[in-house]
Amino acid sequence: MSRNISSPMLAELTGNQIAPCFLAIITFRSATEYVWTGPCPLTWNGNTFTGIGSLGKISPVAEGVDINAEGMTLSLSGIDPALLAESVTDVQVGAPVTVYFALVDGSLNIIGTPYPLFVGQVDQPSITPGTEDITISLKCESRLSDLQRANQRRYTSADQRLYYPDDIGFSWVEILNDQALRWG
């Protein structure tokens, strides 16, 4: 991931006081949700982020020098038990998730451009029931985890036409299976 931090954000980071926050964009089956760690709505990039305050938690985002698929967990507590079934069925495994690190000023305006802290996809939801409310945690995985999965694509004309209907580059591949070629 690039390490480009905007100039206004860098200037604020070198100051004496900072007000950090996290913004998350999570895609569900019904809609894309925009949430942030503050107490009230916040507008950035044409979207209104709902403030979840202390009800939301973000696990530490790990990063190393090795090429590993590091993940993270997003949690939301305080969910009404009556909404449990709807909440769980709305989670879409494989949907995109982006978490940004940002700084805000005293008027809750974002300073500079938020830094993309994590870009990945939803892996698996987990539910922690409580007496009065429920906590739902979304495990998110990095895009690097796709490197550990087998590729299901084939070098055939039919597979190529799924993505590029007008491409005939693989139209002769099947015939090559029956060809006896002499070398030398």
N, C-alpha and C positions, 0 to 999 in steps of 0.2 A: 504494500500500500504506500502511496506517496507520502512524503513528510512535509508537504507544503502547507504551512500555517499562514493565514492571511496576516498582513502587516498590522492592522488594528488589533487583531487578537494577540499577536506576538508582543506588541507594545503593552497591552493590558496584562499579559502574563508576567512581564518583567516589573510591574508595579508592586506596590505594597499590599494592596487588597484586591482579591478577585472574587467573583461570584460565579462559580462553575455550575453547569447543569448538563443534563443529558436529554437528547431528543431521540425518539424512536419512531420509525415508520414500519408498521407491521401489516402485512397483507393477510386478510382473512377471506373466507368464502363469500361473505356478504359485502364487504367493503374493505378499504384500506384505512387503518386507524393511525392517527397522528397523536402521540402522547409525549409529555415531557415531565421532568421531575419537579416542576414548580407547582404553586397552589392555584393558579388561575389560567385562563386561555392565553396562548402566545401565538402570534402570527409570524411565520417565516416562510419565505419562498412561495408565497401565494397560498399556503395551507395554514389552517388554524389547529394548533396542537392543544389537546386537552390536558390540563394540569392534573396529575394524579398524586402529587405531593408525596407523603410518606407511605402511601398504599402501594407504590411500585418499588421494586428492587432490581438492581442489575448486579450480576455476579462479576468478579474481576475478569478482565479481558486479558488473556495470556498471549504472549508473543515471544518467540525465541529466534535463535539464529538458524536452527534446523528447519527444514521444510516439513512442518507438521500441521495437521488440520486441528487447530485449536477452536474450541467452541465457547459458548457463554450461555447464561440462563437469564431470562427475563421473567419476573414474578409480579403478579397483581393480586393483592389481598383485598378483603372487604367485599367480596362478591356475594350477593344474596343467593342462598341455596335454591330458591325458586328459579333462578336463571342458570343453574348448573348445566342442564341438558343442552340448552341453547348455546351456552358458552363453549362447551366441548365440541359440539358438532360443527361449530363455525371455524374451528382451527383447521387449517389446511397444511398438511405436511408437505414440505418442499416450497412453500410460499416465501417470497423474499422478505428479508428483515434488514434494516439499516439503522445503526445507532450512531449518533453524532455527539461529540463533546463540544460544548459551546460555553461562552461567557456572556453574562448579561450585566447591564448597568442597573442603577438604582430604579429606573423606570421600567425595568424588565424588557428592554430592547436588546436584541442580540448584537454583540460587538463583533464586527468583521464577519467572516464566513465560518460556520461550524466545521469542525474537523471530523471526517468520517472515521469513527473509532472501530466499527465492526460492520462488515457487509457479508451476509450469508443467507441462510434459509432456515425455516422452522423444521426441527427434527421430530420432536415428540413432546406432547403436553403431559404434565403430571398434575394430579389434583391432591390437595391436602385439606381434608374436611376439618372444620372446626365446629364449636358449639353454636356460634351465632353467624359466622361467615365462612367463606371458602377461599382458599388461595390456589390459583392456577399458575403453574410455572411452565414456560415454553423453553425447551432446550433448543438452542440454535447452533447450527454447525457452519463452519467455514466452507467456502466454495472449494477449498483444497480437498475436502473429503470426497469429492467426485473422482479424484485421482485413484482412490482405493476401490472404486466400483468397476466392474467389468463393463466395457463398451458394448452396447447391444446393436450397434450399427454394422451393416454388412456392405461389402463392396459389390453390390448388385445394382442393376438398372432400376429395379422396383424400389429399393431403399433410397437411391439417389433422387428419384422422382417424388418421393414423399416431401422432400424439402425444396427441390428445384424441379418443378413439373416440366419445364421446357428443355432440360439438360439431357443430351443424348450421349454424354461422354462415357457412360458405362454400358451402353447398349450392346456391345460386342463381348462383354466379359464372360457371359455364360457359354459362348461358343468356344472360348479359349480352353475350357475344361476338357473338351474332346479333341483338341489339336495335338498332334505329335510333331514336335519341333526338333529339328536336328541342329546341333551346334557343332561347328567346326568341320 
